[in-house]
Amino acid sequence: MKKISLFIALLFSGLVGAYAQTTWTSDPAHSSIEFNVTHMMISEVTGKFDGFEAVLKSDKADFSDAKIEFTAQTSTINTGIDKRDEHLKSADFFDVEKYPTISFKSTSFKKKGGNKYELKGDLTMHGVTKPVTLEAKFNGTIKDPYGNTKSGFKVTGELNRTDFGLNWNSALETGGVVVSEEVEIDANIQVIKSADAGK
């Protein structure tokens, strides 16, 4: 009888925990996903994805137990130059017809101290899934003038695009290549607490 009671208590506890979990979704008007690559070995080119969505689920106010998922639409890549964007959308790079999304699913969100975190997860791009490690900074939680509860994060990191099959390049006569293999990630994400959270 005690074992049954303990099982019921644990089950109830699990159900309560699941119900208490809060969902946060990205606010696209106040968020950005940007990247930087070295061009011609002498300068940087910055781009972004205009279409993306992030979902964060957590029980804790400091988000130390957060589960994070992210999806970007590759067809929305934007470097400010139409001709370059079309090349990036082609089979030389993202091949957007075949691979319409980039996705990320966290495996851990570990607090390192203060407001700094280590974010690990699986990144899927160009049909390839690889584990990546990113740095995150939690900028706090506020209530905006419209009564919405919001939190802000800055996520940075670096990855090698060839790990995901984005191999196109061209050699320069003076040495080096047109586009670096290393890509810097710089994301600023503002998330909104679900309206029915805590009800």
ABEGO torsion letter per residue (X at the ends): XAAAAAAAAAAAAAAAAAAABBBBBBBAAABBBBBBBBBGGABBBBBBBABBBBBBBBABAAGAABBBBBBBBAAABBAGBAAAAAAAABAABAGAAABABBBBBBABBBBAEEABBBBBBBBBBGGBBBBBBBBBBBAEBBBBAAGBBBBBBBBBEBBBAAAAGBABBBBBAAEEBABBABBBBBBBBBBBBBAABGX
